[in-house]
Amino acid sequence: MAHTKAPSQCVGPEYRPDGQKPTATVSTEVSHENVHILPQTSQLIALLTTIRDQKTNRADFIFYSNRIIRLLVEEGLNHLPVVQQTVTTPVGRSYSGVNFQGKICGVSIMRAGEAMEQGLRECCRSVRIGKILIQRDEETSKPRLFYAKLPEDIADRWVLLLDPMLATGGSALMAVDVLRSHGVPEERILFLNLIASPEGANNFAQKFPKLRVVTAFVDQGLDGKK
């Protein structure tokens, strides 16, 4: 498919004028309130540049991908509800803060989603993680559920659904249906992924308007290889 020109902007510290900043390709905007794109900071663009470089070796690819995954998890946690909590500091003073409301769990869409599990564990100690395996049926060419192992009380938890790539969204959409069939309300699902296509993001936003998608980057669109 033909692509329009990739969006770009000057990237660098705010204290530097645009004339002293390099221009970089940034995420395509998506006009859906439930699709949240990470701020296109110089740090994120540098990480994306590294993992998209064909010369990057496997060890560096894993290391810098994990950095992006942690940013995604941290942003995903920002979308969870909180309740007020007041604590006493070591010096005896009162501090009025907040605490997360309810329990969370991760669910990875196998096998690529398993690569995001470590980043989730690094942010959320002792988090429970379920797994869903969906593969394309050779006869129908449609996604088919092969395996699902989820926490027994998943209906009472907020779910962070993990899959690094969102192309057409077929497998991820089916994964959401699996979660809903286990009693998870749509509005308690957050789908985290590194790179999404506009088609996939739009499919998600339209079919599940109460679900939130958190992505690092939306590409220009699918090509013949998707």
C-alpha positions in Angstrom: 0.0 0.0 0.0 1.2 3.5 -0.6 2.3 5.5 2.4 2.0 9.2 3.1 5.1 11.0 4.3 6.1 10.0 7.8 5.4 12.6 10.5 8.6 14.2 11.9 9.5 16.8 14.5 12.6 18.3 16.1 13.8 16.2 19.0 16.0 17.2 21.9 16.1 19.1 25.2 13.5 21.9 25.5 16.1 24.5 26.3 17.6 24.1 22.9 16.1 26.0 19.9 14.6 23.9 17.1 17.5 25.0 14.8 19.9 23.1 17.1 17.9 19.9 17.3 17.8 17.0 14.8 14.6 16.0 13.0 13.3 12.5 13.7 10.4 10.4 12.6 7.7 10.3 15.3 4.5 8.3 15.9 1.5 8.7 13.6 -1.4 10.3 15.5 -4.5 8.2 16.1 -7.8 10.0 16.7 -9.2 7.7 19.4 -9.3 8.7 23.1 -8.6 5.2 24.3 -5.3 4.9 22.3 -2.5 6.4 24.3 0.9 7.0 22.6 4.0 7.5 24.8 5.4 11.1 24.5 7.8 11.2 21.6 10.8 12.2 23.7 14.4 12.2 22.6 15.0 9.2 24.9 12.2 7.1 23.4 13.2 8.0 19.8 16.8 7.0 20.6 15.6 3.7 22.0 13.3 3.1 19.0 16.2 4.0 16.6 18.4 1.3 18.2 15.9 -1.5 18.1 14.9 -0.7 14.5 18.5 -0.6 13.3 19.3 -3.8 11.3 22.9 -3.6 12.6 21.8 -3.8 16.3 23.0 -7.1 17.8 20.7 -9.4 19.7 21.9 -8.5 23.2 21.5 -4.7 22.6 18.1 -5.3 20.9 16.9 -7.1 24.0 18.3 -4.6 26.5 16.9 -1.5 24.7 13.5 -3.2 24.0 13.2 -3.9 27.7 13.8 -0.3 28.5 10.9 0.6 26.2 8.7 -2.1 27.8 9.4 -0.6 31.2 8.2 2.8 29.9 5.1 1.2 28.6 4.4 -0.6 31.9 4.9 2.6 33.9 2.5 4.5 31.6 0.0 1.6 31.8 0.1 1.8 35.6 -0.8 5.5 35.3 -4.2 4.5 34.0 -5.1 2.4 37.0 -7.4 4.0 39.6 -6.0 5.0 43.0 -7.3 5.7 46.5 -6.1 8.1 49.0 -3.6 6.8 51.6 -1.9 8.7 54.4 1.3 7.3 55.9 3.8 8.4 58.5 7.3 9.1 57.4 10.5 7.9 59.3 10.7 11.4 60.9 7.2 11.1 62.2 5.5 13.4 59.8 2.2 12.7 58.0 2.3 12.3 54.2 -0.9 12.3 52.2 -0.5 10.0 49.2 -2.3 7.4 47.1 -2.2 3.7 46.6 -3.5 1.5 43.7 -7.1 0.4 44.0 -7.5 -3.3 43.3 -5.2 -6.1 42.1 -3.5 -6.5 38.7 -2.1 -9.3 36.6 -0.3 -9.6 33.3 -1.4 -11.8 30.4 1.0 -12.4 27.5 0.0 -13.4 24.1 2.4 -16.2 23.3 5.0 -16.3 22.2 6.1 -12.7 21.5 4.3 -11.3 24.5 6.4 -13.4 26.8 9.3 -11.0 26.0 7.4 -8.3 27.9 7.0 -10.3 31.1 10.3 -9.4 32.6 9.6 -5.6 32.2 6.3 -6.1 34.0 7.9 -8.1 36.9 10.6 -5.4 37.3 7.8 -2.8 37.9 5.4 -4.9 39.8 6.8 -7.3 42.3 5.3 -10.8 42.5 2.8 -10.0 39.8 0.8 -13.0 38.5 1.0 -13.6 34.8 -1.3 -15.7 32.6 -0.7 -16.9 29.0 -2.8 -17.1 25.9 -1.7 -18.9 22.7 -3.4 -17.9 19.5 -2.3 -19.1 16.0 -3.5 -18.7 12.5 -5.7 -21.6 11.4 -4.1 -23.0 8.2 -7.5 -23.8 6.6 -9.4 -20.7 7.4 -6.4 -18.2 7.8 -8.2 -16.9 10.9 -6.8 -16.7 14.4 -7.6 -19.7 16.6 -7.3 -20.2 20.3 -5.0 -23.1 21.2 -4.2 -22.5 24.9 -5.2 -20.2 27.8 -3.9 -20.4 31.4 -5.2 -17.5 33.5 -5.3 -16.7 37.2 -8.5 -18.1 38.8 -9.5 -14.7 40.1 -8.7 -12.8 36.9 -12.3 -11.4 36.8 -11.4 -9.4 40.0 -8.2 -8.0 38.6 -7.0 -5.3 36.2 -5.3 -7.0 33.3 -2.2 -5.7 31.4 -2.4 -7.6 28.1 1.1 -7.9 26.6 2.1 -8.2 22.9 4.9 -6.2 21.3 3.5 -5.9 17.8 0.0 -4.8 16.8 -0.6 -5.4 13.0 -4.2 -6.1 12.0 -5.0 -7.0 15.6 -6.7 -10.3 14.9 -4.9 -12.3 17.6 -5.1 -9.5 20.2 -8.8 -9.0 19.5 -9.4 -12.7 20.1 -7.3 -12.5 23.3 -9.6 -9.7 24.6 -12.6 -11.9 23.8 -11.0 -14.7 25.9 -10.5 -12.4 28.8 -14.1 -11.2 28.6 -15.3 -14.8 28.5 -13.5 -15.2 31.8 -15.4 -12.4 33.4 -12.9 -9.5 32.9 -14.8 -6.2 32.2 -13.6 -4.5 29.0 -12.7 -1.3 30.9 -10.3 -3.2 33.2 -8.1 -4.3 30.3 -5.0 -2.3 29.2 -3.3 -3.5 26.1 0.5 -2.7 26.0 2.6 -2.9 22.8 5.7 -1.5 21.4 4.7 -0.7 17.8 1.2 -0.6 16.3 -0.2 0.0 12.9 -3.0 2.6 12.5 -5.2 -0.2 11.2 -4.7 -2.3 14.3 -5.1 0.6 16.7 -8.3 1.7 14.9 -9.7 -1.9 15.0 -9.1 -2.0 18.8 -10.5 1.4 19.5 -13.7 0.8 17.5 -14.4 -2.7 18.7 -13.5 -2.1 22.4 -14.0 1.6 23.1 -13.7 1.0 26.9 -10.4 -0.8 26.6 -7.2 1.3 26.7 -4.3 0.8 24.3 -0.8 2.0 25.4 1.8 2.0 22.7 5.2 3.5 22.1 4.8 4.2 18.4 2.2 4.0 15.7 3.7 3.3 12.3 2.4 4.7 9.0 0.5 1.6 8.0 0.7 -2.0 6.9 2.6 -3.1 3.8 2.4 -6.3 1.9 4.4 -8.1 4.6 2.3 -6.6 7.4 
